Amino acid sequence: MNHEATNSLRRGACVDLPPEVSDKYFGADPKTHPFEHRTAKMICRQCPAQLPCLEDAISSPAVVVGSDEFTRGGETGTAIRAMRRKHFLEGASAAGLARLAISQQVDNPDIDPYRHLRKGNIPDAVLATEWEESYDE
């Protein structure tokens, strides 16, 4: 990884999060903890270091057990492993794979972060947001 990419990763939205928060959201299983998983993906999509983060995840083999299960660059561990196979086995560019994946990421219109609040399923860590009347049903 070059010096510029390393500096970009230091500006990541998740860098200054406490480990327990980072693990809870970025390490969340999409099947058992969908809210936490979607939250991590939304944070990644707004992060200034999304592209270098995903490139790093693709080009670096997982060295810590379970480390490739974490959401990075807005992609799940499963998607990152698939991109790694294309990178290492088929010779595809990590940068090209990362750009393609990010271009295909779309905010899911079915995800309504306020749905949980209206139904009374308040997560144990709710980020402070301004309530807009457009969210009222």
C-alpha positions as CSV (number, residue, x, y, z in Angstrom):
1,M,0.0,0.0,0.0
2,N,1.3,3.4,-0.8
3,H,1.8,6.4,1.5
4,E,-1.2,8.3,0.1
5,A,-3.5,5.3,0.7
6,T,-2.2,4.9,4.2
7,N,-3.0,8.5,5.0
8,S,-6.5,8.1,3.5
9,L,-7.2,5.2,5.8
10,R,-6.3,7.3,8.8
11,R,-9.2,9.7,7.9
12,G,-11.7,6.8,7.9
13,A,-15.0,7.3,9.7
14,C,-14.4,4.2,11.8
15,V,-10.8,4.9,12.9
16,D,-11.7,6.8,16.1
17,L,-14.5,4.6,17.2
18,P,-14.0,2.6,20.4
19,P,-13.2,-1.1,19.7
20,E,-16.5,-2.3,21.3
21,V,-18.5,0.0,18.9
22,S,-16.5,-0.9,15.9
23,D,-16.8,-4.6,16.6
24,K,-20.5,-4.4,17.3
25,Y,-21.4,-2.6,14.0
26,F,-18.6,-3.5,11.5
27,G,-18.4,-7.1,12.7
28,A,-22.1,-7.7,12.8
29,D,-23.5,-10.7,11.0
30,P,-26.1,-9.5,8.4
31,K,-28.4,-12.4,9.2
32,T,-28.5,-12.1,13.0
33,H,-27.9,-8.4,13.5
34,P,-29.2,-6.7,10.3
35,F,-29.6,-3.2,11.9
36,E,-26.0,-3.0,13.1
37,H,-24.8,-4.4,9.7
38,R,-26.8,-1.9,7.7
39,T,-25.5,0.9,10.0
40,A,-21.9,-0.1,9.3
41,K,-22.6,-0.1,5.5
42,M,-24.2,3.4,5.7
43,I,-21.2,4.7,7.6
44,C,-18.8,3.2,5.0
45,R,-20.8,4.8,2.1
46,Q,-20.3,8.3,3.6
47,C,-16.6,7.7,4.5
48,P,-13.9,9.7,2.7
49,A,-11.6,6.6,2.9
50,Q,-14.1,4.2,1.4
51,L,-12.2,3.4,-1.8
52,P,-8.7,2.9,-0.2
53,C,-10.3,0.9,2.6
54,L,-12.0,-1.5,0.2
55,E,-8.9,-1.7,-2.0
56,D,-6.9,-2.6,1.1
57,A,-9.4,-5.2,2.1
58,I,-9.3,-6.8,-1.3
59,S,-5.5,-6.8,-1.7
60,S,-4.6,-7.9,1.8
61,P,-5.1,-11.5,2.7
62,A,-6.9,-12.0,6.0
63,V,-4.3,-12.6,8.7
64,V,-6.4,-12.5,11.8
65,V,-9.0,-15.2,12.3
66,G,-12.4,-13.6,11.7
67,S,-11.0,-10.4,10.3
68,D,-12.4,-11.0,6.9
69,E,-15.9,-11.1,8.3
70,F,-15.9,-7.4,9.0
71,T,-17.7,-4.9,6.8
72,R,-15.1,-2.8,5.0
73,G,-15.6,-0.2,2.3
74,G,-19.3,-0.9,2.5
75,E,-18.9,-4.5,1.5
76,T,-19.5,-7.7,3.5
77,G,-16.8,-10.2,4.3
78,T,-18.4,-12.6,1.8
79,A,-18.2,-10.1,-1.0
80,I,-14.7,-9.1,-0.1
81,R,-13.6,-12.8,-0.2
82,A,-15.1,-13.1,-3.7
83,M,-13.2,-10.0,-4.8
84,R,-10.0,-11.4,-3.3
85,R,-10.4,-14.6,-5.3
86,K,-10.7,-12.5,-8.5
87,H,-7.7,-10.4,-7.5
88,F,-5.3,-13.1,-6.4
89,L,-6.4,-16.0,-8.7
90,E,-7.6,-14.2,-11.8
91,G,-5.3,-11.1,-11.6
92,A,-8.0,-8.5,-11.5
93,S,-7.0,-5.1,-10.2
94,A,-7.9,-4.5,-6.6
95,A,-8.5,-0.8,-7.4
96,G,-10.8,-1.7,-10.4
97,L,-12.7,-4.3,-8.3
98,A,-13.2,-1.7,-5.5
99,R,-14.4,1.0,-7.8
100,L,-16.8,-1.4,-9.5
101,A,-18.2,-2.6,-6.1
102,I,-18.6,1.0,-4.8
103,S,-20.4,2.1,-8.0
104,Q,-22.9,-0.8,-7.6
105,Q,-23.6,0.1,-3.9
106,V,-27.0,1.7,-3.6
107,D,-28.9,2.7,-0.6
108,N,-31.7,0.3,-0.1
109,P,-35.0,2.1,-0.2
110,D,-36.5,-0.7,2.0
111,I,-34.1,0.3,4.8
112,D,-35.9,2.8,7.0
113,P,-33.7,3.6,10.0
114,Y,-36.6,5.2,11.8
115,R,-38.8,2.0,11.4
116,H,-37.2,0.6,14.5
117,L,-38.1,3.6,16.6
118,R,-41.7,3.8,15.4
119,K,-42.2,0.1,16.3
120,G,-40.6,0.6,19.7
121,N,-37.5,-1.6,18.8
122,I,-35.0,1.0,20.0
123,P,-31.5,-0.3,19.6
124,D,-29.2,0.1,22.6
125,A,-27.1,2.7,20.8
126,V,-29.1,5.2,18.8
127,L,-27.2,7.9,17.0
128,A,-28.6,11.4,17.6
129,T,-30.5,12.6,14.6
130,E,-32.9,15.4,13.9
131,W,-36.4,14.1,13.4
132,E,-38.1,15.3,10.3
133,E,-41.9,15.3,9.9
134,S,-41.5,13.5,6.5
135,Y,-40.7,10.4,8.5
136,D,-44.0,10.3,10.2
137,E,-46.5,7.9,8.7
